[in-house]
Amino acid sequence: MALLGGGGTSGKCAYGEILRSAMQKLGEKVFEEVYDYLKRARHQNASETEIRECLEKVVPRASDCYEVDQLLYFEEQLLIAVGKEPPLQNPH
């Protein structure tokens, strides 16, 4: 997992708070598994139904992974801002 820093101070604070909260809620091992899966699924434009079904094999409720999805969104926005990579998802 490659966690990104950078951006404004408030962005760093929000990212760090979400990261800590997600790791505390899920535990480090599950967090890593969810993070890696969601990153792959978003790159492959998987359907929300497919994502939810896969996540529910790892955690009791897919909604427990919302913060991990937020982290990926922060990372995507940072990459777009610095022109490093295309977006993770198709905006359509």
mmCIF file as gemmi writes it, N, C-alpha and C atoms, coordinates in Angstrom:
data_model
loop_
_atom_site.group_PDB
_atom_site.id
_atom_site.type_symbol
_atom_site.label_atom_id
_atom_site.label_alt_id
_atom_site.label_comp_id
_atom_site.label_asym_id
_atom_site.label_entity_id
_atom_site.label_seq_id
_atom_site.pdbx_PDB_ins_code
_atom_site.Cartn_x
_atom_site.Cartn_y
_atom_site.Cartn_z
_atom_site.occupancy
_atom_site.B_iso_or_equiv
_atom_site.pdbx_formal_charge
_atom_site.auth_seq_id
_atom_site.auth_asym_id
_atom_site.pdbx_PDB_model_num
ATOM 1 N N . MET Axp A 1 ? 0.853 -1.174 0 1 0 ? 1 A 1
ATOM 2 C CA . MET Axp A 1 ? 0 0 0 1 0 ? 1 A 1
ATOM 3 C C . MET Axp A 1 ? 0.889 1.223 0 1 0 ? 1 A 1
ATOM 4 N N . ALA Axp A 2 ? 0.624 2.145 -0.883 1 0 ? 2 A 1
ATOM 5 C CA . ALA Axp A 2 ? 1.398 3.382 -0.95 1 0 ? 2 A 1
ATOM 6 C C . ALA Axp A 2 ? 0.517 4.536 -0.504 1 0 ? 2 A 1
ATOM 7 N N . LEU Axp A 3 ? 0.692 4.972 0.722 1 0 ? 3 A 1
ATOM 8 C CA . LEU Axp A 3 ? -0.097 6.089 1.224 1 0 ? 3 A 1
ATOM 9 C C . LEU Axp A 3 ? 0.587 7.375 0.856 1 0 ? 3 A 1
ATOM 10 N N . LEU Axp A 4 ? -0.193 8.321 0.39 1 0 ? 4 A 1
ATOM 11 C CA . LEU Axp A 4 ? 0.355 9.57 -0.107 1 0 ? 4 A 1
ATOM 12 C C . LEU Axp A 4 ? 0.213 10.681 0.908 1 0 ? 4 A 1
ATOM 13 N N . GLY Axp A 5 ? 1.194 11.537 0.963 1 0 ? 5 A 1
ATOM 14 C CA . GLY Axp A 5 ? 1.122 12.748 1.761 1 0 ? 5 A 1
ATOM 15 C C . GLY Axp A 5 ? 0.986 13.907 0.798 1 0 ? 5 A 1
ATOM 16 N N . GLY Axp A 6 ? 1.327 15.074 1.251 1 0 ? 6 A 1
ATOM 17 C CA . GLY Axp A 6 ? 1.316 16.23 0.363 1 0 ? 6 A 1
ATOM 18 C C . GLY Axp A 6 ? 0.009 16.974 0.442 1 0 ? 6 A 1
ATOM 19 N N . GLY Axp A 7 ? -0.064 18.033 -0.34 1 0 ? 7 A 1
ATOM 20 C CA . GLY Axp A 7 ? -1.258 18.852 -0.339 1 0 ? 7 A 1
ATOM 21 C C . GLY Axp A 7 ? -1.227 19.814 0.824 1 0 ? 7 A 1
ATOM 22 N N . GLY Axp A 8 ? -2.337 20.47 1.049 1 0 ? 8 A 1
ATOM 23 C CA . GLY Axp A 8 ? -2.423 21.447 2.12 1 0 ? 8 A 1
ATOM 24 C C . GLY Axp A 8 ? -2.461 20.781 3.488 1 0 ? 8 A 1
ATOM 25 N N . THR Axp A 9 ? -2.214 21.577 4.499 1 0 ? 9 A 1
ATOM 26 C CA . THR Axp A 9 ? -2.209 21.066 5.866 1 0 ? 9 A 1
ATOM 27 C C . THR Axp A 9 ? -3.551 20.47 6.243 1 0 ? 9 A 1
ATOM 28 N N . SER Axp A 10 ? -4.657 21.133 5.891 1 0 ? 10 A 1
ATOM 29 C CA . SER Axp A 10 ? -5.972 20.594 6.241 1 0 ? 10 A 1
ATOM 30 C C . SER Axp A 10 ? -6.221 19.274 5.523 1 0 ? 10 A 1
ATOM 31 N N . GLY Axp A 11 ? -5.754 19.148 4.292 1 0 ? 11 A 1
ATOM 32 C CA . GLY Axp A 11 ? -5.879 17.88 3.563 1 0 ? 11 A 1
ATOM 33 C C . GLY Axp A 11 ? -5.1 16.776 4.233 1 0 ? 11 A 1
ATOM 34 N N . LYS Axp A 12 ? -3.884 17.097 4.694 1 0 ? 12 A 1
ATOM 35 C CA . LYS Axp A 12 ? -3.06 16.111 5.394 1 0 ? 12 A 1
ATOM 36 C C . LYS Axp A 12 ? -3.738 15.677 6.687 1 0 ? 12 A 1
ATOM 37 N N . CYS Axp A 13 ? -4.284 16.656 7.429 1 0 ? 13 A 1
ATOM 38 C CA . CYS Axp A 13 ? -4.96 16.35 8.693 1 0 ? 13 A 1
ATOM 39 C C . CYS Axp A 13 ? -6.158 15.444 8.453 1 0 ? 13 A 1
ATOM 40 N N . ALA Axp A 14 ? -6.994 15.79 7.495 1 0 ? 14 A 1
ATOM 41 C CA . ALA Axp A 14 ? -8.181 14.995 7.199 1 0 ? 14 A 1
ATOM 42 C C . ALA Axp A 14 ? -7.787 13.588 6.771 1 0 ? 14 A 1
ATOM 43 N N . TYR Axp A 15 ? -6.783 13.488 5.911 1 0 ? 15 A 1
ATOM 44 C CA . TYR Axp A 15 ? -6.318 12.187 5.436 1 0 ? 15 A 1
ATOM 45 C C . TYR Axp A 15 ? -5.826 11.354 6.612 1 0 ? 15 A 1
ATOM 46 N N . GLY Axp A 16 ? -4.998 11.958 7.452 1 0 ? 16 A 1
ATOM 47 C CA . GLY Axp A 16 ? -4.448 11.244 8.6 1 0 ? 16 A 1
ATOM 48 C C . GLY Axp A 16 ? -5.524 10.791 9.576 1 0 ? 16 A 1
ATOM 49 N N . GLU Axp A 17 ? -6.51 11.64 9.812 1 0 ? 17 A 1
ATOM 50 C CA . GLU Axp A 17 ? -7.602 11.284 10.72 1 0 ? 17 A 1
ATOM 51 C C . GLU Axp A 17 ? -8.422 10.128 10.161 1 0 ? 17 A 1
ATOM 52 N N . ILE Axp A 18 ? -8.707 10.178 8.877 1 0 ? 18 A 1
ATOM 53 C CA . ILE Axp A 18 ? -9.482 9.101 8.248 1 0 ? 18 A 1
ATOM 54 C C . ILE Axp A 18 ? -8.674 7.806 8.272 1 0 ? 18 A 1
ATOM 55 N N . LEU Axp A 19 ? -7.379 7.905 7.98 1 0 ? 19 A 1
ATOM 56 C CA . LEU Axp A 19 ? -6.509 6.72 7.997 1 0 ? 19 A 1
ATOM 57 C C . LEU Axp A 19 ? -6.506 6.075 9.384 1 0 ? 19 A 1
ATOM 58 N N . ARG Axp A 20 ? -6.283 6.869 10.418 1 0 ? 20 A 1
ATOM 59 C CA . ARG Axp A 20 ? -6.262 6.343 11.789 1 0 ? 20 A 1
ATOM 60 C C . ARG Axp A 20 ? -7.603 5.705 12.156 1 0 ? 20 A 1
ATOM 61 N N . SER Axp A 21 ? -8.682 6.377 11.807 1 0 ? 21 A 1
ATOM 62 C CA . SER Axp A 21 ? -10.01 5.867 12.125 1 0 ? 21 A 1
ATOM 63 C C . SER Axp A 21 ? -10.277 4.538 11.416 1 0 ? 21 A 1
ATOM 64 N N . ALA Axp A 22 ? -9.943 4.471 10.141 1 0 ? 22 A 1
ATOM 65 C CA . ALA Axp A 22 ? -10.172 3.245 9.364 1 0 ? 22 A 1
ATOM 66 C C . ALA Axp A 22 ? -9.337 2.091 9.901 1 0 ? 22 A 1
ATOM 67 N N . MET Axp A 23 ? -8.075 2.373 10.229 1 0 ? 23 A 1
ATOM 68 C CA . MET Axp A 23 ? -7.205 1.307 10.748 1 0 ? 23 A 1
ATOM 69 C C . MET Axp A 23 ? -7.688 0.837 12.123 1 0 ? 23 A 1
ATOM 70 N N . GLN Axp A 24 ? -8.176 1.766 12.938 1 0 ? 24 A 1
ATOM 71 C CA . GLN Axp A 24 ? -8.681 1.401 14.257 1 0 ? 24 A 1
ATOM 72 C C . GLN Axp A 24 ? -9.957 0.569 14.123 1 0 ? 24 A 1
ATOM 73 N N . LYS Axp A 25 ? -10.835 0.972 13.218 1 0 ? 25 A 1
ATOM 74 C CA . LYS Axp A 25 ? -12.114 0.281 13.033 1 0 ? 25 A 1
ATOM 75 C C . LYS Axp A 25 ? -11.911 -1.125 12.46 1 0 ? 25 A 1
ATOM 76 N N . LEU Axp A 26 ? -11.014 -1.251 11.469 1 0 ? 26 A 1
ATOM 77 C CA . LEU Axp A 26 ? -10.872 -2.513 10.757 1 0 ? 26 A 1
ATOM 78 C C . LEU Axp A 26 ? -9.738 -3.392 11.274 1 0 ? 26 A 1
ATOM 79 N N . GLY Axp A 27 ? -8.754 -2.783 11.924 1 0 ? 27 A 1
ATOM 80 C CA . GLY Axp A 27 ? -7.541 -3.524 12.27 1 0 ? 27 A 1
ATOM 81 C C . GLY Axp A 27 ? -6.588 -3.456 11.091 1 0 ? 27 A 1
ATOM 82 N N . GLU Axp A 28 ? -5.295 -3.529 11.368 1 0 ? 28 A 1
ATOM 83 C CA . GLU Axp A 28 ? -4.297 -3.315 10.315 1 0 ? 28 A 1
ATOM 84 C C . GLU Axp A 28 ? -4.392 -4.327 9.172 1 0 ? 28 A 1
ATOM 85 N N . LYS Axp A 29 ? -4.533 -5.603 9.516 1 0 ? 29 A 1
ATOM 86 C CA . LYS Axp A 29 ? -4.563 -6.641 8.477 1 0 ? 29 A 1
ATOM 87 C C . LYS Axp A 29 ? -5.774 -6.483 7.558 1 0 ? 29 A 1
ATOM 88 N N . VAL Axp A 30 ? -6.956 -6.299 8.137 1 0 ? 30 A 1
ATOM 89 C CA . VAL Axp A 30 ? -8.178 -6.147 7.34 1 0 ? 30 A 1
ATOM 90 C C . VAL Axp A 30 ? -8.12 -4.839 6.553 1 0 ? 30 A 1
ATOM 91 N N . PHE Axp A 31 ? -7.602 -3.777 7.192 1 0 ? 31 A 1
ATOM 92 C CA . PHE Axp A 31 ? -7.463 -2.499 6.487 1 0 ? 31 A 1
ATOM 93 C C . PHE Axp A 31 ? -6.645 -2.69 5.211 1 0 ? 31 A 1
ATOM 94 N N . GLU Axp A 32 ? -5.492 -3.343 5.33 1 0 ? 32 A 1
ATOM 95 C CA . GLU Axp A 32 ? -4.622 -3.571 4.166 1 0 ? 32 A 1
ATOM 96 C C . GLU Axp A 32 ? -5.352 -4.348 3.073 1 0 ? 32 A 1
ATOM 97 N N . GLU Axp A 33 ? -6.085 -5.384 3.48 1 0 ? 33 A 1
ATOM 98 C CA . GLU Axp A 33 ? -6.82 -6.208 2.512 1 0 ? 33 A 1
ATOM 99 C C . GLU Axp A 33 ? -7.9 -5.385 1.805 1 0 ? 33 A 1
ATOM 100 N N . VAL Axp A 34 ? -8.655 -4.608 2.574 1 0 ? 34 A 1
ATOM 101 C CA . VAL Axp A 34 ? -9.717 -3.78 2.009 1 0 ? 34 A 1
ATOM 102 C C . VAL Axp A 34 ? -9.136 -2.698 1.105 1 0 ? 34 A 1
ATOM 103 N N . TYR Axp A 35 ? -8.076 -2.027 1.568 1 0 ? 35 A 1
ATOM 104 C CA . TYR Axp A 35 ? -7.427 -0.971 0.792 1 0 ? 35 A 1
ATOM 105 C C . TYR Axp A 35 ? -6.955 -1.513 -0.56 1 0 ? 35 A 1
ATOM 106 N N . ASP Axp A 36 ? -6.229 -2.635 -0.525 1 0 ? 36 A 1
ATOM 107 C CA . ASP Axp A 36 ? -5.713 -3.22 -1.772 1 0 ? 36 A 1
ATOM 108 C C . ASP Axp A 36 ? -6.845 -3.636 -2.7 1 0 ? 36 A 1
ATOM 109 N N . TYR Axp A 37 ? -7.882 -4.271 -2.128 1 0 ? 37 A 1
ATOM 110 C CA . TYR Axp A 37 ? -9.007 -4.692 -2.96 1 0 ? 37 A 1
ATOM 111 C C . TYR Axp A 37 ? -9.717 -3.498 -3.582 1 0 ? 37 A 1
ATOM 112 N N . LEU Axp A 38 ? -10.052 -2.492 -2.765 1 0 ? 38 A 1
ATOM 113 C CA . LEU Axp A 38 ? -10.78 -1.334 -3.294 1 0 ? 38 A 1
ATOM 114 C C . LEU Axp A 38 ? -9.972 -0.597 -4.359 1 0 ? 38 A 1
ATOM 115 N N . LYS Axp A 39 ? -8.675 -0.495 -4.16 1 0 ? 39 A 1
ATOM 116 C CA . LYS Axp A 39 ? -7.845 0.19 -5.15 1 0 ? 39 A 1
ATOM 117 C C . LYS Axp A 39 ? -7.914 -0.551 -6.491 1 0 ? 39 A 1
ATOM 118 N N . ARG Axp A 40 ? -7.79 -1.869 -6.448 1 0 ? 40 A 1
ATOM 119 C CA . ARG Axp A 40 ? -7.884 -2.676 -7.681 1 0 ? 40 A 1
ATOM 120 C C . ARG Axp A 40 ? -9.274 -2.556 -8.292 1 0 ? 40 A 1
ATOM 121 N N . ALA Axp A 41 ? -10.304 -2.69 -7.454 1 0 ? 41 A 1
ATOM 122 C CA . ALA Axp A 41 ? -11.684 -2.66 -7.955 1 0 ? 41 A 1
ATOM 123 C C . ALA Axp A 41 ? -12.006 -1.325 -8.61 1 0 ? 41 A 1
ATOM 124 N N . ARG Axp A 42 ? -11.544 -0.226 -8.015 1 0 ? 42 A 1
ATOM 125 C CA . ARG Axp A 42 ? -11.796 1.098 -8.593 1 0 ? 42 A 1
ATOM 126 C C . ARG Axp A 42 ? -11.051 1.276 -9.908 1 0 ? 42 A 1
ATOM 127 N N . HIS Axp A 43 ? -9.831 0.76 -9.997 1 0 ? 43 A 1
ATOM 128 C CA . HIS Axp A 43 ? -9.079 0.832 -11.265 1 0 ? 43 A 1
ATOM 129 C C . HIS Axp A 43 ? -9.788 0.05 -12.362 1 0 ? 43 A 1
ATOM 130 N N . GLN Axp A 44 ? -10.455 -1.035 -11.982 1 0 ? 44 A 1
ATOM 131 C CA . GLN Axp A 44 ? -11.121 -1.903 -12.957 1 0 ? 44 A 1
ATOM 132 C C . GLN Axp A 44 ? -12.581 -1.521 -13.167 1 0 ? 44 A 1
ATOM 133 N N . ASN Axp A 45 ? -13.006 -0.411 -12.549 1 0 ? 45 A 1
ATOM 134 C CA . ASN Axp A 45 ? -14.391 0.053 -12.665 1 0 ? 45 A 1
ATOM 135 C C . ASN Axp A 45 ? -15.409 -1.031 -12.31 1 0 ? 45 A 1
ATOM 136 N N . ALA Axp A 46 ? -15.144 -1.76 -11.228 1 0 ? 46 A 1
ATOM 137 C CA . ALA Axp A 46 ? -16.077 -2.788 -10.762 1 0 ? 46 A 1
ATOM 138 C C . ALA Axp A 46 ? -17.387 -2.133 -10.342 1 0 ? 46 A 1
ATOM 139 N N . SER Axp A 47 ? -18.464 -2.882 -10.451 1 0 ? 47 A 1
ATOM 140 C CA . SER Axp A 47 ? -19.774 -2.353 -10.05 1 0 ? 47 A 1
ATOM 141 C C . SER Axp A 47 ? -19.845 -2.245 -8.529 1 0 ? 47 A 1
ATOM 142 N N . GLU Axp A 48 ? -20.702 -1.348 -8.06 1 0 ? 48 A 1
ATOM 143 C CA . GLU Axp A 48 ? -20.871 -1.186 -6.612 1 0 ? 48 A 1
ATOM 144 C C . GLU Axp A 48 ? -21.398 -2.474 -5.973 1 0 ? 48 A 1
ATOM 145 N N . THR Axp A 49 ? -22.24 -3.19 -6.689 1 0 ? 49 A 1
ATOM 146 C CA . THR Axp A 49 ? -22.775 -4.461 -6.178 1 0 ? 49 A 1
ATOM 147 C C . THR Axp A 49 ? -21.648 -5.466 -6 1 0 ? 49 A 1
ATOM 148 N N . GLU Axp A 50 ? -20.79 -5.59 -6.999 1 0 ? 50 A 1
ATOM 149 C CA . GLU Axp A 50 ? -19.655 -6.518 -6.923 1 0 ? 50 A 1
ATOM 150 C C . GLU Axp A 50 ? -18.727 -6.137 -5.764 1 0 ? 50 A 1
ATOM 151 N N . ILE Axp A 51 ? -18.454 -4.85 -5.632 1 0 ? 51 A 1
ATOM 152 C CA . ILE Axp A 51 ? -17.575 -4.378 -4.561 1 0 ? 51 A 1
ATOM 153 C C . ILE Axp A 51 ? -18.184 -4.702 -3.203 1 0 ? 51 A 1
ATOM 154 N N . ARG Axp A 52 ? -19.461 -4.386 -3.018 1 0 ? 52 A 1
ATOM 155 C CA . ARG Axp A 52 ? -20.13 -4.649 -1.743 1 0 ? 52 A 1
ATOM 156 C C . ARG Axp A 52 ? -20.09 -6.14 -1.408 1 0 ? 52 A 1
ATOM 157 N N . GLU Axp A 53 ? -20.381 -6.991 -2.397 1 0 ? 53 A 1
ATOM 158 C CA . GLU Axp A 53 ? -20.386 -8.438 -2.154 1 0 ? 53 A 1
ATOM 159 C C . GLU Axp A 53 ? -19.001 -8.937 -1.745 1 0 ? 53 A 1
ATOM 160 N N . CYS Axp A 54 ? -17.974 -8.451 -2.394 1 0 ? 54 A 1
ATOM 161 C CA . CYS Axp A 54 ? -16.607 -8.868 -2.056 1 0 ? 54 A 1
ATOM 162 C C . CYS Axp A 54 ? -16.198 -8.363 -0.679 1 0 ? 54 A 1
ATOM 163 N N . LEU Axp A 55 ? -16.537 -7.115 -0.371 1 0 ? 55 A 1
ATOM 164 C CA . LEU Axp A 55 ? -16.175 -6.559 0.935 1 0 ? 55 A 1
ATOM 165 C C . LEU Axp A 55 ? -16.886 -7.288 2.066 1 0 ? 55 A 1
ATOM 166 N N . GLU Axp A 56 ? -18.116 -7.705 1.837 1 0 ? 56 A 1
ATOM 167 C CA . GLU Axp A 56 ? -18.873 -8.383 2.885 1 0 ? 56 A 1
ATOM 168 C C . GLU Axp A 56 ? -18.342 -9.789 3.171 1 0 ? 56 A 1
ATOM 169 N N . LYS Axp A 57 ? -17.419 -10.272 2.364 1 0 ? 57 A 1
ATOM 170 C CA . LYS Axp A 57 ? -16.722 -11.523 2.664 1 0 ? 57 A 1
ATOM 171 C C . LYS Axp A 57 ? -15.586 -11.281 3.658 1 0 ? 57 A 1
ATOM 172 N N . VAL Axp A 58 ? -15.18 -10.004 3.786 1 0 ? 58 A 1
ATOM 173 C CA . VAL Axp A 58 ? -14.045 -9.644 4.637 1 0 ? 58 A 1
ATOM 174 C C . VAL Axp A 58 ? -14.501 -8.963 5.926 1 0 ? 58 A 1
ATOM 175 N N . VAL Axp A 59 ? -15.542 -8.14 5.827 1 0 ? 59 A 1
ATOM 176 C CA . VAL Axp A 59 ? -16.052 -7.387 6.982 1 0 ? 59 A 1
ATOM 177 C C . VAL Axp A 59 ? -17.555 -7.648 7.118 1 0 ? 59 A 1
ATOM 178 N N . PRO Axp A 60 ? -18.108 -7.492 8.322 1 0 ? 60 A 1
ATOM 179 C CA . PRO Axp A 60 ? -19.553 -7.753 8.504 1 0 ? 60 A 1
ATOM 180 C C . PRO Axp A 60 ? -20.445 -6.854 7.648 1 0 ? 60 A 1
ATOM 181 N N . ARG Axp A 61 ? -20.055 -5.582 7.512 1 0 ? 61 A 1
ATOM 182 C CA . ARG Axp A 61 ? -20.851 -4.634 6.72 1 0 ? 61 A 1
ATOM 183 C C . ARG Axp A 61 ? -19.909 -3.884 5.782 1 0 ? 61 A 1
ATOM 184 N N . ALA Axp A 62 ? -20.254 -3.85 4.517 1 0 ? 62 A 1
ATOM 185 C CA . ALA Axp A 62 ? -19.432 -3.127 3.54 1 0 ? 62 A 1
ATOM 186 C C . ALA Axp A 62 ? -19.307 -1.657 3.913 1 0 ? 62 A 1
ATOM 187 N N . SER Axp A 63 ? -20.312 -1.103 4.584 1 0 ? 63 A 1
ATOM 188 C CA . SER Axp A 63 ? -20.262 0.307 4.976 1 0 ? 63 A 1
ATOM 189 C C . SER Axp A 63 ? -19.113 0.596 5.939 1 0 ? 63 A 1
ATOM 190 N N . ASP Axp A 64 ? -18.584 -0.435 6.603 1 0 ? 64 A 1
ATOM 191 C CA . ASP Axp A 64 ? -17.425 -0.258 7.479 1 0 ? 64 A 1
ATOM 192 C C . ASP Axp A 64 ? -16.184 0.162 6.685 1 0 ? 64 A 1
ATOM 193 N N . CYS Axp A 65 ? -16.232 0.004 5.378 1 0 ? 65 A 1
ATOM 194 C CA . CYS Axp A 65 ? -15.083 0.305 4.52 1 0 ? 65 A 1
ATOM 195 C C . CYS Axp A 65 ? -15.171 1.684 3.877 1 0 ? 65 A 1
ATOM 196 N N . TYR Axp A 66 ? -16.177 2.452 4.237 1 0 ? 66 A 1
ATOM 197 C CA . TYR Axp A 66 ? -16.379 3.77 3.637 1 0 ? 66 A 1
ATOM 198 C C . TYR Axp A 66 ? -15.15 4.661 3.789 1 0 ? 66 A 1
ATOM 199 N N . GLU Axp A 67 ? -14.529 4.638 4.949 1 0 ? 67 A 1
ATOM 200 C CA . GLU Axp A 67 ? -13.367 5.497 5.169 1 0 ? 67 A 1
ATOM 201 C C . GLU Axp A 67 ? -12.197 5.102 4.266 1 0 ? 67 A 1
ATOM 202 N N . VAL Axp A 68 ? -12.055 3.822 3.988 1 0 ? 68 A 1
ATOM 203 C CA . VAL Axp A 68 ? -10.987 3.383 3.084 1 0 ? 68 A 1
ATOM 204 C C . VAL Axp A 68 ? -11.271 3.936 1.689 1 0 ? 68 A 1
ATOM 205 N N . ASP Axp A 69 ? -12.522 3.914 1.283 1 0 ? 69 A 1
ATOM 206 C CA . ASP Axp A 69 ? -12.899 4.486 -0.006 1 0 ? 69 A 1
ATOM 207 C C . ASP Axp A 69 ? -12.592 5.99 -0.035 1 0 ? 69 A 1
ATOM 208 N N . GLN Axp A 70 ? -12.818 6.678 1.097 1 0 ? 70 A 1
ATOM 209 C CA . GLN Axp A 70 ? -12.484 8.1 1.184 1 0 ? 70 A 1
ATOM 210 C C . GLN Axp A 70 ? -10.983 8.326 1.014 1 0 ? 70 A 1
ATOM 211 N N . LEU Axp A 71 ? -10.168 7.472 1.607 1 0 ? 71 A 1
ATOM 212 C CA . LEU Axp A 71 ? -8.716 7.594 1.462 1 0 ? 71 A 1
ATOM 213 C C . LEU Axp A 71 ? -8.308 7.472 -0.001 1 0 ? 71 A 1
ATOM 214 N N . LEU Axp A 72 ? -8.893 6.507 -0.681 1 0 ? 72 A 1
ATOM 215 C CA . LEU Axp A 72 ? -8.577 6.325 -2.104 1 0 ? 72 A 1
ATOM 216 C C . LEU Axp A 72 ? -9.008 7.54 -2.912 1 0 ? 72 A 1
ATOM 217 N N . TYR Axp A 73 ? -10.132 8.14 -2.536 1 0 ? 73 A 1
ATOM 218 C CA . TYR Axp A 73 ? -10.59 9.344 -3.218 1 0 ? 73 A 1
ATOM 219 C C . TYR Axp A 73 ? -9.594 10.49 -2.997 1 0 ? 73 A 1
ATOM 220 N N . PHE Axp A 74 ? -9.139 10.667 -1.748 1 0 ? 74 A 1
ATOM 221 C CA . PHE Axp A 74 ? -8.124 11.693 -1.46 1 0 ? 74 A 1
ATOM 222 C C . PHE Axp A 74 ? -6.886 11.471 -2.318 1 0 ? 74 A 1
ATOM 223 N N . GLU Axp A 75 ? -6.433 10.23 -2.379 1 0 ? 75 A 1
ATOM 224 C CA . GLU Axp A 75 ? -5.236 9.908 -3.165 1 0 ? 75 A 1
ATOM 225 C C . GLU Axp A 75 ? -5.456 10.209 -4.634 1 0 ? 75 A 1
ATOM 226 N N . GLU Axp A 76 ? -6.628 9.847 -5.146 1 0 ? 76 A 1
ATOM 227 C CA . GLU Axp A 76 ? -6.958 10.114 -6.546 1 0 ? 76 A 1
ATOM 228 C C . GLU Axp A 76 ? -6.908 11.609 -6.836 1 0 ? 76 A 1
ATOM 229 N N . GLN Axp A 77 ? -7.5 12.404 -5.949 1 0 ? 77 A 1
ATOM 230 C CA . GLN Axp A 77 ? -7.522 13.853 -6.151 1 0 ? 77 A 1
ATOM 231 C C . GLN Axp A 77 ? -6.118 14.441 -6.112 1 0 ? 77 A 1
ATOM 232 N N . LEU Axp A 78 ? -5.274 13.94 -5.225 1 0 ? 78 A 1
ATOM 233 C CA . LEU Axp A 78 ? -3.891 14.402 -5.15 1 0 ? 78 A 1
ATOM 234 C C . LEU Axp A 78 ? -3.148 14.076 -6.443 1 0 ? 78 A 1
ATOM 235 N N . LEU Axp A 79 ? -3.322 12.865 -6.946 1 0 ? 79 A 1
ATOM 236 C CA . LEU Axp A 79 ? -2.651 12.471 -8.184 1 0 ? 79 A 1
ATOM 237 C C . LEU Axp A 79 ? -3.113 13.318 -9.363 1 0 ? 79 A 1
ATOM 238 N N . ILE Axp A 80 ? -4.397 13.604 -9.414 1 0 ? 80 A 1
ATOM 239 C CA . ILE Axp A 80 ? -4.925 14.451 -10.483 1 0 ? 80 A 1
ATOM 240 C C . ILE Axp A 80 ? -4.319 15.845 -10.373 1 0 ? 80 A 1
ATOM 241 N N . ALA Axp A 81 ? -4.252 16.365 -9.148 1 0 ? 81 A 1
ATOM 242 C CA . ALA Axp A 81 ? -3.739 17.721 -8.92 1 0 ? 81 A 1
ATOM 243 C C . ALA Axp A 81 ? -2.279 17.863 -9.355 1 0 ? 81 A 1
ATOM 244 N N . VAL Axp A 82 ? -1.493 16.815 -9.149 1 0 ? 82 A 1
ATOM 245 C CA . VAL Axp A 82 ? -0.071 16.899 -9.515 1 0 ? 82 A 1
ATOM 246 C C . VAL Axp A 82 ? 0.195 16.298 -10.89 1 0 ? 82 A 1
ATOM 247 N N . GLY Axp A 83 ? -0.857 15.819 -11.554 1 0 ? 83 A 1
ATOM 248 C CA . GLY Axp A 83 ? -0.734 15.31 -12.913 1 0 ? 83 A 1
ATOM 249 C C . GLY Axp A 83 ? 0.073 14.03 -13.031 1 0 ? 83 A 1
ATOM 250 N N . LYS Axp A 84 ? 0.027 13.18 -12.004 1 0 ? 84 A 1
ATOM 251 C CA . LYS Axp A 84 ? 0.828 11.952 -12.007 1 0 ? 84 A 1
ATOM 252 C C . LYS Axp A 84 ? 0.137 10.767 -12.662 1 0 ? 84 A 1
ATOM 253 N N . GLU Axp A 85 ? -1.155 10.661 -12.52 1 0 ? 85 A 1
ATOM 254 C CA . GLU Axp A 85 ? -1.88 9.469 -12.944 1 0 ? 85 A 1
ATOM 255 C C . GLU Axp A 85 ? -3.291 9.836 -13.351 1 0 ? 85 A 1
ATOM 256 N N . PRO Axp A 86 ? -3.913 9.056 -14.223 1 0 ? 86 A 1
ATOM 257 C CA . PRO Axp A 86 ? -5.325 9.299 -14.529 1 0 ? 86 A 1
ATOM 258 C C . PRO Axp A 86 ? -6.188 8.925 -13.332 1 0 ? 86 A 1
ATOM 259 N N . PRO Axp A 87 ? -7.444 9.377 -13.305 1 0 ? 87 A 1
ATOM 260 C CA . PRO Axp A 87 ? -8.349 9.042 -12.2 1 0 ? 87 A 1
ATOM 261 C C . PRO Axp A 87 ? -8.529 7.544 -12.046 1 0 ? 87 A 1
ATOM 262 N N . LEU Axp A 88 ? -8.869 7.099 -10.829 1 0 ? 88 A 1
ATOM 263 C CA . LEU Axp A 88 ? -9.113 5.695 -10.557 1 0 ? 88 A 1
ATOM 264 C C . LEU Axp A 88 ? -10.407 5.216 -11.189 1 0 ? 88 A 1
ATOM 265 N N . GLN Axp A 89 ? -11.391 6.094 -11.288 1 0 ? 89 A 1
ATOM 266 C CA . GLN Axp A 89 ? -12.704 5.699 -11.784 1 0 ? 89 A 1
ATOM 267 C C . GLN Axp A 89 ? -13.08 6.525 -12.998 1 0 ? 89 A 1
ATOM 268 N N . ASN Axp A 90 ? -13.919 5.932 -13.818 1 0 ? 90 A 1
ATOM 269 C CA . ASN Axp A 90 ? -14.539 6.676 -14.901 1 0 ? 90 A 1
ATOM 270 C C . ASN Axp A 90 ? -15.627 7.528 -14.288 1 0 ? 90 A 1
ATOM 271 N N . PRO Axp A 91 ? -15.661 8.846 -14.56 1 0 ? 91 A 1
ATOM 272 C CA . PRO Axp A 91 ? -16.64 9.717 -13.904 1 0 ? 91 A 1
ATOM 273 C C . PRO Axp A 91 ? -18.081 9.484 -14.353 1 0 ? 91 A 1
ATOM 274 N N . HIS Axp A 92 ? -18.34 8.603 -15.29 1 0 ? 92 A 1
ATOM 275 C CA . HIS Axp A 92 ? -19.702 8.374 -15.784 1 0 ? 92 A 1
ATOM 276 C C . HIS Axp A 92 ? -20.421 7.358 -14.968 1 0 ? 92 A 1
